[in-house]
């Protein structure tokens, strides 16, 4: 496993158990847009990848501004991960069919015999994200210690010590 693959494996370990990323794109006027998207199972097609509807506004935004941010947060551990990268869209039907999961159907719904939310639905596309850097807080303390830090902070007014923020260029 090369160094990049090892760092991507570490990234997947960081986001394990956090089903949803806030996927941030940029509009032509410079404003940023966030929307929740489910990170899909690790696959060599991209560092991180998502399934989407080709008719959504995010596709237009990605065409003009491919730089994205993915934010993950665990309310349980207070850990967070911020991934900066470049996104591309893929309509590769073979990949879509190979990666298809039945739960995708609930997000697309059946409109007619062709647009049925299945693996051959022409609305389905993949967003492939090439991760360029990661900033994160990985908890190195037990849950009781984190809770103690939070309670202590409320009482003293001091900032809680929840861990060290780290940066990794990929």
DSSP file (Angstrom, degrees, kcal/mol; ACC not computed):
  #  RESIDUE AA STRUCTURE BP1 BP2  ACC     N-H-->O    O-->H-N    N-H-->O    O-->H-N    TCO  KAPPA ALPHA  PHI   PSI    X-CA   Y-CA   Z-CA
    1    1 A X              0   0    0      0, 0.0     2,-0.0     0, 0.0     0, 0.0   0.000 360.0 360.0 360.0 124.9    0.0    0.0    0.0
    2    2 A X     >  -     0   0    0      1,-0.1     4,-2.2     4,-0.0     5,-0.2  -0.221 360.0 -98.0 -76.5 173.3    1.5    3.3   -1.0
    3    3 A X  H  > S+     0   0    0      1,-0.2     4,-2.2     2,-0.2     5,-0.2   0.883 122.5  50.6 -61.7 -40.8    1.5    6.4    1.2
    4    4 A X  H  > S+     0   0    0      1,-0.2     4,-2.3     2,-0.2    -1,-0.2   0.939 111.2  48.2 -62.9 -46.4   -1.6    8.0   -0.5
    5    5 A X  H  > S+     0   0    0      1,-0.2     4,-2.2     2,-0.2    -1,-0.2   0.873 110.5  52.4 -61.4 -37.1   -3.6    4.8   -0.1
    6    6 A X  H  X S+     0   0    0     -4,-2.2     4,-1.9     2,-0.2    -1,-0.2   0.905 109.8  48.2 -65.7 -41.2   -2.5    4.5    3.5
    7    7 A X  H  X S+     0   0    0     -4,-2.2     4,-2.1     2,-0.2    -2,-0.2   0.868 110.4  51.3 -68.0 -35.9   -3.7    8.1    4.2
    8    8 A X  H  X S+     0   0    0     -4,-2.3     4,-2.5     2,-0.2    -1,-0.2   0.896 108.0  52.8 -66.7 -39.1   -7.0    7.4    2.5
    9    9 A X  H  X S+     0   0    0     -4,-2.2     4,-1.8     1,-0.2    -2,-0.2   0.908 109.3  49.3 -60.7 -40.9   -7.4    4.3    4.7
   10   10 A X  H  X S+     0   0    0     -4,-1.9     4,-2.0     2,-0.2    -2,-0.2   0.881 108.3  53.9 -64.7 -38.1   -6.8    6.5    7.7
   11   11 A X  H  X S+     0   0    0     -4,-2.1     4,-1.9     1,-0.2    -2,-0.2   0.929 107.6  49.7 -61.1 -45.8   -9.4    9.0    6.4
   12   12 A X  H  X S+     0   0    0     -4,-2.5     4,-0.7     1,-0.2    -1,-0.2   0.856 108.8  53.2 -62.9 -34.0  -12.0    6.2    6.1
   13   13 A X  H  < S+     0   0    0     -4,-1.8     3,-0.5     1,-0.2    -1,-0.2   0.893 107.4  52.3 -64.8 -38.5  -11.2    5.2    9.7
   14   14 A X  H  < S+     0   0    0     -4,-2.0    -2,-0.2     1,-0.2    -1,-0.2   0.883 115.5  38.9 -64.5 -38.8  -11.8    8.8   10.8
   15   15 A X  H >< S+     0   0    0     -4,-1.9     3,-2.3    -5,-0.1    -1,-0.2   0.427  84.5 128.0 -94.8   1.8  -15.3    9.0    9.2
   16   16 A X  T 3< S+     0   0    0     -4,-0.7     3,-0.1    -3,-0.5    -3,-0.1  -0.347  77.8  18.6 -57.9 132.6  -16.2    5.4   10.1
   17   17 A X  T 3  S+     0   0    0      1,-0.1     2,-0.8     2,-0.0    -1,-0.3   0.316  98.8 103.9  87.7  -9.1  -19.6    5.5   11.9
   18   18 A X    <   -     0   0    0     -3,-2.3    21,-0.2     1,-0.2    -1,-0.1  -0.881  49.1-176.3-105.5 101.5  -20.5    8.9   10.5
   19   19 A X        +     0   0    0     -2,-0.8    20,-1.5    19,-0.1     2,-0.4   0.814  59.2  55.5 -68.2 -32.4  -23.0    8.1    7.8
   20   20 A X  E     -A   38   0A   0     18,-0.2    53,-0.4    53,-0.1     2,-0.4  -0.872  58.4-166.0-118.1 134.5  -23.5   11.6    6.5
   21   21 A X  E     -A   37   0A   0     16,-3.1    16,-2.6    -2,-0.4     2,-0.8  -0.863  26.8-126.3-105.5 146.1  -21.2   14.3    5.1
   22   22 A X  E     -AB  36  71A   0     49,-2.6    49,-2.1    -2,-0.4     2,-0.6  -0.873  30.8-152.5 -87.8 113.3  -22.1   17.9    4.6
   23   23 A X  E     -AB  35  70A   0     12,-3.1    12,-1.3    -2,-0.8     2,-0.5  -0.806  10.0-160.4 -96.0 116.4  -21.1   18.3    1.0
   24   24 A X  E     +AB  34  69A   0     45,-3.2    45,-1.5    -2,-0.6     2,-0.2  -0.868  14.8 170.2-109.2 126.4  -20.2   21.9    0.3
   25   25 A X  E     -A   33   0A   0      8,-2.5     8,-2.6    -2,-0.5     2,-0.4  -0.745  28.1-118.8-121.6 172.6  -20.1   23.4   -3.2
   26   26 A X  E     -A   32   0A   0     39,-0.5     6,-0.2    -2,-0.2    39,-0.2  -0.951  17.6-143.8-119.3 135.8  -19.8   26.9   -4.6
   27   27 A X    >   -     0   0    0      4,-3.1     3,-2.0    -2,-0.4    31,-0.0  -0.421  34.7-101.2 -85.6 167.6  -22.3   28.9   -6.7
   28   28 A X  T 3  S+     0   0    0      1,-0.3    -1,-0.1    -2,-0.1    -2,-0.0   0.805 122.6  58.1 -59.6 -30.5  -21.3   31.3   -9.5
   29   29 A X  T 3  S-     0   0    0      2,-0.1    -1,-0.3     1,-0.1     3,-0.1   0.430 121.3-107.3 -82.0   3.7  -22.0   34.2   -7.1
   30   30 A X  S <  S+     0   0    0     -3,-2.0    -2,-0.1     1,-0.3    -1,-0.1   0.240  75.9 134.8  93.1 -13.2  -19.4   32.9   -4.7
   31   31 A X        -     0   0    0     -5,-0.1    -4,-3.1     1,-0.1     2,-0.3  -0.365  51.4-127.6 -70.9 151.7  -21.9   31.7   -2.1
   32   32 A X  E     -A   26   0A   0     -6,-0.2     2,-0.4    -3,-0.1    -6,-0.2  -0.761  17.4-159.0-102.1 145.9  -21.4   28.3   -0.6
   33   33 A X  E     -A   25   0A   0     -8,-2.6    -8,-2.5    -2,-0.3     2,-0.4  -0.991   3.7-165.0-128.1 130.1  -24.1   25.6   -0.4
   34   34 A X  E     +A   24   0A   0     -2,-0.4     2,-0.3   -10,-0.2   -10,-0.2  -0.899  12.0 168.6-112.3 143.1  -24.1   22.6    2.0
   35   35 A X  E     -A   23   0A   0    -12,-1.3   -12,-3.1    -2,-0.4     2,-0.3  -0.985  37.3-107.3-148.8 146.2  -26.3   19.5    1.7
   36   36 A X  E     +A   22   0A   0     -2,-0.3     2,-0.3   -14,-0.2   -14,-0.2  -0.543  41.5 172.6 -74.9 135.2  -26.2   16.2    3.5
   37   37 A X  E     -A   21   0A   0    -16,-2.6   -16,-3.1    -2,-0.3     2,-0.5  -0.997  32.8-116.2-142.3 144.7  -25.0   13.3    1.4
   38   38 A X  E     -A   20   0A   0     -2,-0.3    13,-0.4   -18,-0.2     2,-0.3  -0.684  25.6-131.9 -83.6 123.0  -24.2    9.7    2.3
   39   39 A X        -     0   0    0    -20,-1.5    11,-0.2    -2,-0.5     2,-0.1  -0.586  28.8-135.4 -69.8 131.3  -20.6    8.7    1.9
   40   40 A X        -     0   0    0      9,-2.2     9,-0.3    -2,-0.3     3,-0.1  -0.403  32.1 -72.2 -88.0 166.4  -20.6    5.4    0.0
   41   41 A X        -     0   0    0      1,-0.1    -1,-0.2    58,-0.1     8,-0.0  -0.186  65.4 -85.3 -56.7 146.7  -18.5    2.3    0.8
   42   42 A X        +     0   0    0     -3,-0.1     2,-0.3     2,-0.1    -1,-0.1  -0.244  58.7 165.2 -56.4 137.9  -14.8    2.6    0.0
   43   43 A X  B >   -G   46   0B   0      3,-0.5     3,-1.5     4,-0.2    -3,-0.0  -0.979  46.9-119.1-155.3 144.0  -14.0    1.8   -3.6
   44   44 A X  T 3  S+     0   0    0     -2,-0.3     3,-0.1     1,-0.3    -2,-0.1   0.531  97.9  86.4 -67.4  -2.3  -10.9    2.4   -5.7
   45   45 A X  T 3  S-     0   0    0      1,-0.2     2,-0.3     2,-0.1    -1,-0.3   0.784 108.2 -11.9 -67.7 -23.5  -12.9    4.5   -8.2
   46   46 A X  B <   -G   43   0B   0     -3,-1.5    -3,-0.5     1,-0.1    -1,-0.2  -0.981  66.6-105.8-165.7 163.1  -12.2    7.6   -6.0
   47   47 A X  S    S-     0   0    0     82,-0.6     2,-0.3    -2,-0.3    83,-0.2   0.958 110.7  -2.2 -60.9 -49.4  -10.9    8.7   -2.6
   48   48 A X  E    S-C  129   0A   0     81,-1.8    81,-3.3    -3,-0.1     2,-0.3  -0.976  78.6-172.1-136.7 149.0  -14.5    9.4   -1.5
   49   49 A X  E     -C  128   0A   0     -2,-0.3    -9,-2.2    -9,-0.3     2,-0.3  -0.991   8.6-171.2-148.7 157.4  -17.7    9.1   -3.6
   50   50 A X  E     -C  127   0A   0     77,-2.2    77,-3.0    -2,-0.3     2,-0.4  -0.929  22.7-123.7-140.8 157.7  -21.3    9.8   -3.6
   51   51 A X  E     +C  126   0A   0    -13,-0.4     2,-0.3    -2,-0.3    75,-0.2  -0.866  38.5 167.6-105.0 144.5  -24.4    9.0   -5.7
   52   52 A X  E     -C  125   0A   0     73,-2.7    73,-2.1    -2,-0.4     2,-0.5  -0.905  39.4 -99.8-148.2 173.2  -26.5   11.9   -7.0
   53   53 A X  E >   -C  124   0A   0     -2,-0.3     3,-2.1    71,-0.2     6,-0.3  -0.882  25.3-142.4 -98.8 125.5  -29.2   13.0   -9.3
   54   54 A X  T 3  S+     0   0    0     69,-2.7    -1,-0.1    -2,-0.5    70,-0.1   0.676  99.5  62.9 -64.2 -15.0  -27.9   14.6  -12.5
   55   55 A X  T 3  S+     0   0    0     68,-0.2    -1,-0.3     4,-0.1     2,-0.1   0.416  82.0 107.6 -89.2   2.6  -30.8   17.1  -12.4
   56   56 A X  S X> S-     0   0    0     -3,-2.1     3,-1.0     1,-0.1     4,-0.7  -0.424  78.7-120.2 -81.9 157.5  -29.7   18.6   -9.1
   57   57 A X  H 3> S+     0   0    0      1,-0.2     4,-2.1     2,-0.2     3,-0.3   0.774 106.1  72.3 -65.0 -27.2  -28.1   22.1   -8.9
   58   58 A X  H 3> S+     0   0    0      1,-0.2     4,-2.6     2,-0.2    -1,-0.2   0.813  90.3  59.6 -62.3 -27.7  -24.9   20.7   -7.4
   59   59 A X  H <> S+     0   0    0     -3,-1.0     4,-2.0    -6,-0.3    -1,-0.2   0.932 106.7  45.8 -65.5 -44.6  -24.0   19.2  -10.8
   60   60 A X  H  X S+     0   0    0     -4,-0.7     4,-1.5    -3,-0.3    -2,-0.2   0.912 113.2  50.8 -61.9 -42.3  -24.0   22.7  -12.3
   61   61 A X  H  X S+     0   0    0     -4,-2.1     4,-3.0     1,-0.2    -2,-0.2   0.905 109.9  49.2 -62.9 -41.9  -22.0   24.1   -9.4
   62   62 A X  H  < S+     0   0    0     -4,-2.6    -1,-0.2     1,-0.2    -2,-0.2   0.842 105.2  58.3 -68.1 -33.2  -19.4   21.3   -9.7
   63   63 A X  H  < S+     0   0    0     -4,-2.0     3,-0.2     1,-0.2    -1,-0.2   0.892 118.3  31.6 -60.7 -39.0  -19.1   22.0  -13.5
   64   64 A X  H  < S+     0   0    0     -4,-1.5     2,-0.3     1,-0.2    -2,-0.2   0.825 136.1  21.9 -87.4 -36.0  -18.1   25.6  -12.7
   65   65 A X     <  +     0   0    0     -4,-3.0   -39,-0.5   -39,-0.2    -1,-0.2  -0.792  62.1 177.5-138.2  89.4  -16.3   25.1   -9.4
   66   66 A X        +     0   0    0     -2,-0.3    21,-2.9    -3,-0.2     2,-0.4   0.584  50.4 104.7 -76.1  -8.4  -15.0   21.6   -8.8
   67   67 A X  E     + D   0  86A   0     19,-0.2     2,-0.3    17,-0.0    19,-0.2  -0.594  51.4 174.6 -76.2 130.1  -13.4   22.3   -5.4
   68   68 A X  E     - D   0  85A   0     17,-2.8    17,-2.1    -2,-0.4     2,-0.4  -0.832  26.0-143.4-130.8 165.7  -15.5   20.9   -2.6
   69   69 A X  E     -BD  24  84A   0    -45,-1.5   -45,-3.2    -2,-0.3     2,-0.5  -0.996   8.5-160.8-129.7 139.0  -15.5   20.5    1.2
   70   70 A X  E     -BD  23  83A   0     13,-2.6    13,-3.0    -2,-0.4     2,-0.5  -0.985   9.8-164.7-119.2 125.0  -16.9   17.5    3.1
   71   71 A X  E     -BD  22  82A   0    -49,-2.1   -49,-2.6    -2,-0.5     2,-0.4  -0.932   6.4-176.5-115.3 133.6  -17.6   18.0    6.8
   72   72 A X  E     + D   0  81A   0      9,-2.8     9,-2.2    -2,-0.5     2,-0.3  -0.971   2.6 178.7-125.3 141.2  -18.2   15.1    9.2
   73   73 A X  E     - D   0  80A   0    -53,-0.4     2,-0.7    -2,-0.4     7,-0.2  -0.984  17.7-152.4-145.5 133.5  -19.1   15.4   12.9
   74   74 A X     >  -     0   0    0      5,-2.8     4,-2.2    -2,-0.3     5,-0.3  -0.915   1.5-166.7-104.1 114.8  -19.8   12.8   15.5
   75   75 A X  T  4 S+     0   0    0     -2,-0.7    -1,-0.1     1,-0.2     0, 0.0   0.778  89.2  56.1 -68.6 -24.4  -22.2   14.1   18.2
   76   76 A X  T  4 S+     0   0    0      1,-0.1    -1,-0.2    -3,-0.1    -2,-0.0   0.946 124.1  17.8 -72.4 -49.6  -21.2   11.1   20.3
   77   77 A X  T  4 S-     0   0    0      2,-0.1    -2,-0.2    69,-0.0    -1,-0.1   0.573  93.9-127.5-101.3 -11.7  -17.4   11.5   20.4
   78   78 A X     <  +     0   0    0     -4,-2.2     2,-0.2     1,-0.3    -3,-0.1   0.618  61.2 144.2  68.9  14.6  -17.2   15.2   19.4
   79   79 A X        -     0   0    0     -5,-0.3    -5,-2.8    60,-0.1     2,-0.3  -0.547  27.6-172.9 -79.8 149.6  -14.7   14.2   16.7
   80   80 A X  E     -DE  73 137A   0     57,-1.2    57,-2.5    -7,-0.2     2,-0.4  -0.983  13.8-162.7-143.9 156.3  -14.9   16.0   13.4
   81   81 A X  E     -DE  72 136A   0     -9,-2.2    -9,-2.8    -2,-0.3     2,-0.5  -0.999   0.8-167.1-140.4 134.0  -13.3   15.8   10.0
   82   82 A X  E     -DE  71 135A   0     53,-2.9    53,-2.5    -2,-0.4     2,-0.5  -0.985  10.5-168.5-123.6 119.5  -13.0   18.4    7.2
   83   83 A X  E     -DE  70 134A   0    -13,-3.0   -13,-2.6    -2,-0.5     2,-0.4  -0.926   4.4-164.3-112.4 126.8  -11.9   17.2    3.8
   84   84 A X  E     +DE  69 133A   0     49,-2.6    48,-3.4    -2,-0.5    49,-1.8  -0.912  31.9 126.9-106.0 137.6  -11.0   19.5    0.9
   85   85 A X  E     -DE  68 131A   0    -17,-2.1   -17,-2.8    -2,-0.4     2,-0.4  -0.942  54.6 -86.5-167.1-172.6  -10.8   18.1   -2.6
   86   86 A X  E     -DE  67 130A   0     44,-2.0    44,-3.0    -2,-0.3     2,-0.3  -0.956  35.9-152.0-118.4 132.5  -11.8   18.2   -6.2
   87   87 A X  E     - E   0 129A   0    -21,-2.9     2,-0.3    -2,-0.4    42,-0.2  -0.797  12.8-178.9-108.0 145.5  -15.0   16.6   -7.4
   88   88 A X  E     - E   0 128A   0     40,-2.3    40,-3.2    -2,-0.3     2,-0.4  -0.957  22.8-127.6-132.6 155.7  -15.8   15.1  -10.8
   89   89 A X  E     - E   0 127A   0     -2,-0.3     2,-0.4    38,-0.2    38,-0.2  -0.815  19.3-164.3-104.7 145.3  -19.1   13.6  -12.0
   90   90 A X  E     - E   0 126A   0     36,-2.8    36,-2.9    -2,-0.4    -2,-0.0  -0.995  20.6-178.5-131.3 131.6  -19.3   10.2  -13.7
   91   91 A X        +     0   0    0     -2,-0.4     2,-0.7    34,-0.2    -1,-0.1   0.098  33.5 148.4-105.3  18.3  -22.2    8.7  -15.7
   92   92 A X     >  -     0   0    0      1,-0.2     4,-2.5    34,-0.1     5,-0.2  -0.383  33.1-162.9 -60.5 103.7  -20.3    5.4  -16.1
   93   93 A X  H  > S+     0   0    0     -2,-0.7     4,-2.9     1,-0.2     5,-0.2   0.851  86.0  56.2 -61.5 -36.6  -23.3    3.0  -16.2
   94   94 A X  H  > S+     0   0    0      2,-0.2     4,-2.3     1,-0.2    -1,-0.2   0.930 110.8  44.2 -63.1 -43.9  -21.0    0.0  -15.6
   95   95 A X  H  > S+     0   0    0      2,-0.2     4,-2.4     1,-0.2     5,-0.2   0.923 113.4  51.1 -64.6 -43.8  -19.7    1.6  -12.4
   96   96 A X  H  X S+     0   0    0     -4,-2.5     4,-1.4     1,-0.2    -2,-0.2   0.928 112.4  46.0 -60.3 -45.0  -23.2    2.7  -11.3
   97   97 A X  H  < S+     0   0    0     -4,-2.9    -1,-0.2     1,-0.2    -2,-0.2   0.916 114.1  48.5 -63.5 -42.2  -24.5   -0.8  -11.9
   98   98 A X  H  < S+     0   0    0     -4,-2.3    -1,-0.2    -5,-0.2    -2,-0.2   0.846 119.7  37.6 -67.2 -33.4  -21.6   -2.4  -10.0
   99   99 A X  H  < S+     0   0    0     -4,-2.4    -1,-0.2    -5,-0.2    -2,-0.2   0.561  86.8 129.3 -95.0 -10.0  -21.9   -0.1   -7.1
  100  100 A X     <  -     0   0    0     -4,-1.4     2,-0.4    -5,-0.2    -3,-0.1  -0.110  37.1-166.7 -54.4 137.9  -25.6    0.2   -6.9
  101  101 A X    >   -     0   0    0      1,-0.1     3,-2.1    17,-0.0     4,-0.4  -0.983  27.4-126.4-124.1 139.6  -27.3   -0.4   -3.5
  102  102 A X  G >  S+     0   0    0     -2,-0.4     3,-1.3     1,-0.3     4,-0.4   0.777 105.4  67.6 -56.7 -28.1  -31.1   -1.0   -3.2
  103  103 A X  G >  S+     0   0    0      1,-0.3     3,-0.7     2,-0.2     4,-0.5   0.685  84.2  72.7 -69.7 -14.4  -31.4    1.8   -0.6
  104  104 A X  G X> S+     0   0    0     -3,-2.1     3,-1.6     1,-0.2     4,-0.9   0.853  83.6  70.9 -62.2 -32.5  -30.5    4.4   -3.3
  105  105 A X  H X> S+     0   0    0     -3,-1.3     4,-3.0    -4,-0.4     3,-0.7   0.832  89.0  59.3 -56.4 -35.7  -34.0    3.8   -4.7
  106  106 A X  H <4 S+     0   0    0     -3,-0.7    -1,-0.3    -4,-0.4    -2,-0.2   0.779 104.3  51.4 -66.9 -23.8  -35.7    5.6   -1.8
  107  107 A X  H <4 S+     0   0    0     -3,-1.6    -1,-0.2    -4,-0.5    -2,-0.2   0.667 119.7  33.4 -86.0 -16.3  -33.8    8.8   -2.6
  108  108 A X  H << S-     0   0    0     -4,-0.9    -2,-0.2    -3,-0.7     9,-0.2   0.761  90.0-164.0-108.3 -34.9  -34.8    8.8   -6.3
  109  109 A X     <  -     0   0    0     -4,-3.0     2,-0.6    -5,-0.2     8,-0.1   0.275  33.8 -70.7  66.2 160.6  -38.2    7.3   -6.4
  110  110 A X        +     0   0    0      6,-0.2     6,-0.3     1,-0.2     3,-0.1  -0.791  47.9 164.7 -92.6 122.5  -40.0    6.0   -9.4
  111  111 A X  S    S-     0   0    0      4,-3.8     2,-0.2    -2,-0.6     5,-0.2   0.718  70.8 -29.1-101.6 -32.9  -41.2    8.6  -12.0
  112  112 A X  S    S-     0   0    0      3,-1.2    -1,-0.4     0, 0.0     0, 0.0  -0.874  84.6 -65.3-163.4-167.9  -41.8    6.2  -14.9
  113  113 A X  S    S+     0   0    0     -2,-0.2     3,-0.2     1,-0.2    -3,-0.0   0.767 132.4  34.7 -67.8 -25.5  -40.6    2.9  -16.3
  114  114 A X  S    S+     0   0    0      1,-0.2     2,-1.6     2,-0.0     4,-0.2   0.868 114.8  53.4 -94.7 -46.2  -37.2    4.2  -17.0
  115  115 A X  S    S+     0   0    0      1,-0.2    -4,-3.8     6,-0.2    -3,-1.2  -0.615  70.1 133.1 -91.6  77.3  -36.6    6.6  -14.2
  116  116 A X  S    S-     0   0    0     -2,-1.6    -1,-0.2    -6,-0.3    -6,-0.2   0.294  77.5-105.9-113.1   6.9  -37.4    4.1  -11.5
  117  117 A X  S    S+     0   0    0      1,-0.2   -10,-0.1    -3,-0.2    -8,-0.1   0.502  81.2 126.6  79.5   2.9  -34.5    4.6   -9.0
  118  118 A X  S >  S-     0   0    0     -4,-0.2     3,-1.9   -13,-0.1    -1,-0.2  -0.220  81.6 -85.6 -86.2-179.3  -32.8    1.4  -10.1
  119  119 A X  T 3  S+     0   0    0      1,-0.3   -20,-0.1    -3,-0.1   -21,-0.1   0.692 128.0  49.3 -64.0 -19.6  -29.3    0.9  -11.4
  120  120 A X  T 3  S+     0   0    0    -24,-0.1     2,-0.3   -23,-0.1    -1,-0.3   0.354  76.5 127.6-100.3   5.8  -30.2    1.8  -15.0
  121  121 A X    X   -     0   0    0     -3,-1.9     3,-1.5     1,-0.2    -6,-0.2  -0.473  57.9-143.1 -62.1 121.8  -32.1    5.0  -14.0
  122  122 A X  T 3  S+     0   0    0     -2,-0.3    -1,-0.2     1,-0.3   -68,-0.1   0.645  94.9  67.9 -66.7 -12.4  -30.5    7.7  -16.2
  123  123 A X  T 3  S+     0   0    0    -70,-0.1   -69,-2.7   -69,-0.1    -1,-0.3   0.768  79.6  97.3 -74.9 -24.7  -30.8   10.3  -13.3
  124  124 A X  E <   +C   53   0A   0     -3,-1.5     2,-0.3   -71,-0.2   -71,-0.2  -0.457  47.0 159.2 -73.0 132.4  -28.2    8.4  -11.3
  125  125 A X  E     -C   52   0A   0    -73,-2.1   -73,-2.7    -2,-0.2     2,-0.4  -0.943  33.4-122.4-142.6 163.7  -24.6    9.7  -11.4
  126  126 A X  E     -CE  51  90A   0    -36,-2.9   -36,-2.8    -2,-0.3     2,-0.6  -0.894  10.0-150.8-109.7 139.8  -21.5    9.4   -9.2
  127  127 A X  E     -CE  50  89A   0    -77,-3.0   -77,-2.2    -2,-0.4     2,-0.5  -0.960  16.4-160.9-106.8 119.5  -19.6   12.2   -7.7
  128  128 A X  E     -CE  49  88A   0    -40,-3.2   -40,-2.3    -2,-0.6     2,-0.5  -0.881   2.6-159.2-104.2 125.4  -16.0   11.2   -7.3
  129  129 A X  E     -CE  48  87A   0    -81,-3.3   -81,-1.8    -2,-0.5     2,-0.8  -0.919   9.4-156.3-112.9 123.3  -13.9   13.3   -4.8
  130  130 A X  E     - E   0  86A   0    -44,-3.0   -44,-2.0    -2,-0.5     2,-0.2  -0.861  25.3-138.1 -92.1 107.2  -10.2   13.4   -5.0
  131  131 A X  E     + E   0  85A   0     -2,-0.8   -46,-0.3   -46,-0.2     3,-0.1  -0.477  28.3 174.0 -71.3 132.8   -9.2   14.3   -1.4
  132  132 A X  E     +     0   0A   0    -48,-3.4    38,-2.9     1,-0.4     2,-0.3   0.723  63.8   1.0-109.8 -33.7   -6.4   16.9   -1.2
  133  133 A X  E     -FE 169  84A   0    -49,-1.8   -49,-2.6    36,-0.3    -1,-0.4  -0.991  56.5-155.4-154.3 156.8   -6.2   17.7    2.5
  134  134 A X  E     -FE 168  83A   0     34,-2.6    34,-2.9    -2,-0.3     2,-0.4  -0.999   4.1-172.1-136.4 131.9   -7.8   16.7    5.7
  135  135 A X  E     +FE 167  82A   0    -53,-2.5   -53,-2.9    -2,-0.4     2,-0.3  -0.989  27.6 157.8-118.4 133.7   -8.1   18.6    9.0
  136  136 A X  E     -FE 166  81A   0     30,-2.5    30,-3.0    -2,-0.4     2,-0.5  -0.984  43.4-137.8-154.5 161.1   -9.5   16.7   11.9
  137  137 A X  E     -FE 165  80A   0    -57,-2.5   -57,-1.2    -2,-0.3     2,-0.5  -0.961  24.9-171.1-120.8 108.9   -9.9   16.2   15.6
  138  138 A X        -     0   0    0     26,-0.6    26,-0.4    -2,-0.5     2,-0.2  -0.900  27.5-119.4-102.3 125.1   -9.6   12.5   16.6
  139  139 A X        +     0   0    0     -2,-0.5    24,-0.1     1,-0.1     4,-0.1  -0.440  32.7 174.7 -69.3 126.2  -10.5   11.8   20.1
  140  140 A X        +     0   0    0     22,-0.4     2,-0.3    -2,-0.2    -1,-0.1   0.147  61.1  78.4-112.7  16.5   -7.7   10.4   22.2
  141  141 A X  S    S-     0   0    0     21,-0.2    -2,-0.0     1,-0.0     2,-0.0  -0.887  86.0-104.1-123.1 153.9   -9.7   10.5   25.4
  142  142 A X     >  -     0   0    0     -2,-0.3     4,-2.2     1,-0.1     3,-0.2  -0.324  36.4-107.1 -71.3 159.6  -12.4    8.3   26.7
  143  143 A X  H  > S+     0   0    0      1,-0.2     4,-2.6     2,-0.2     5,-0.2   0.888 119.6  53.1 -56.7 -43.4  -16.0    9.4   26.6
  144  144 A X  H  > S+     0   0    0      1,-0.2     4,-2.3     2,-0.2    -1,-0.2   0.893 109.4  49.3 -61.1 -36.7  -16.2   10.0   30.4
  145  145 A X  H  > S+     0   0    0     -3,-0.2     4,-2.5     2,-0.2    -2,-0.2   0.903 110.7  50.1 -68.0 -40.1  -13.1   12.2   30.2
  146  146 A X  H  X S+     0   0    0     -4,-2.2     4,-2.3     2,-0.2    -2,-0.2   0.930 111.4  48.6 -62.1 -45.2  -14.6   14.2   27.3
  147  147 A X  H  X S+     0   0    0     -4,-2.6     4,-2.6     1,-0.2     5,-0.2   0.903 110.5  51.4 -61.7 -40.8  -17.8   14.7   29.2
  148  148 A X  H  X S+     0   0    0     -4,-2.3     4,-3.1    -5,-0.2     5,-0.2   0.929 108.9  51.0 -60.1 -45.3  -15.8   15.8   32.3
  149  149 A X  H  X S+     0   0    0     -4,-2.5     4,-2.1     1,-0.2    -2,-0.2   0.899 111.4  48.2 -59.0 -42.3  -13.9   18.3   30.1
  150  150 A X  H  X S+     0   0    0     -4,-2.3     4,-1.8     2,-0.2    -1,-0.2   0.918 114.3  44.7 -66.1 -44.2  -17.2   19.7   28.7
  151  151 A X  H  X S+     0   0    0     -4,-2.6     4,-1.9     2,-0.2    -2,-0.2   0.926 113.0  51.2 -65.8 -44.3  -18.8   20.0   32.2
  152  152 A X  H  X S+     0   0    0     -4,-3.1     4,-3.0     1,-0.2     6,-0.3   0.891 108.0  53.6 -59.2 -40.2  -15.6   21.6   33.6
  153  153 A X  H  X S+     0   0    0     -4,-2.1     4,-2.6    -5,-0.2    -1,-0.2   0.893 106.6  51.6 -63.5 -40.5  -15.6   24.1   30.8
  154  154 A X  H  < S+     0   0    0     -4,-1.8    -1,-0.2     1,-0.2    -2,-0.2   0.883 115.2  42.6 -63.4 -37.5  -19.2   25.1   31.6
  155  155 A X  H  < S+     0   0    0     -4,-1.9    -2,-0.2     1,-0.1    -1,-0.2   0.929 125.1  31.7 -75.2 -46.1  -18.3   25.7   35.2
  156  156 A X  H  < S-     0   0    0     -4,-3.0    -3,-0.2    -5,-0.2    -2,-0.2   0.726  95.3-129.9 -87.3 -22.8  -14.9   27.4   34.7
  157  157 A X     <  +     0   0    0     -4,-2.6     2,-0.2    -5,-0.3    -4,-0.1   0.436  65.5 131.2  82.9  -1.1  -15.6   29.2   31.5
  158  158 A X        -     0   0    0     -6,-0.3    -1,-0.3    -5,-0.1     2,-0.2  -0.480  69.2 -95.4 -81.3 156.0  -12.4   27.8   30.1
  159  159 A X        -     0   0    0     -2,-0.2     2,-0.1    -3,-0.1    -1,-0.1  -0.508  43.9-113.7 -70.0 135.3  -12.2   26.1   26.7
  160  160 A X        -     0   0    0     -2,-0.2     2,-1.1     1,-0.1     3,-0.1  -0.433  17.4-129.8 -71.3 145.4  -12.5   22.3   27.0
  161  161 A X        +     0   0    0      1,-0.2   -12,-0.1    -2,-0.1     3,-0.1  -0.793  42.3 157.8 -94.3  94.4   -9.5   20.3   26.0
  162  162 A X        -     0   0    0     -2,-1.1   -22,-0.4     1,-0.4     2,-0.3   0.525  58.3 -73.7 -98.2  -6.9  -11.0   17.8   23.6
  163  163 A X        -     0   0    0    -24,-0.1     2,-0.5    -3,-0.1    -1,-0.4  -0.877  59.1 -54.7 142.5-174.3   -7.9   16.8   21.7
  164  164 A X        -     0   0    0    -26,-0.4   -26,-0.6    -2,-0.3     2,-0.4  -0.870  41.7-131.7-106.8 130.7   -5.4   18.1   19.1
  165  165 A X  E     -F  137   0A   0     -2,-0.5     2,-0.3   -28,-0.2   -28,-0.2  -0.648  29.7-164.5 -78.3 133.1   -6.5   19.3   15.7
  166  166 A X  E     -F  136   0A   0    -30,-3.0   -30,-2.5    -2,-0.4     2,-0.4  -0.893  11.7-152.4-123.4 151.1   -4.3   17.7   13.0
  167  167 A X  E     -F  135   0A   0     -2,-0.3     2,-0.4   -32,-0.2   -32,-0.2  -0.975  11.2-176.2-122.8 135.1   -3.7   18.5    9.3
  168  168 A X  E     -F  134   0A   0    -34,-2.9   -34,-2.6    -2,-0.4     2,-0.4  -0.987  14.8-150.9-133.3 123.8   -2.8   16.0    6.6
  169  169 A X  E      F  133   0A   0     -2,-0.4   -36,-0.3   -36,-0.2   -37,-0.1  -0.782 360.0 360.0 -87.6 134.5   -2.0   16.8    3.0
  170  170 A X              0   0    0    -38,-2.9   -37,-0.2    -2,-0.4    -1,-0.1   0.450 360.0 360.0-101.5 360.0   -2.9   13.9    0.7
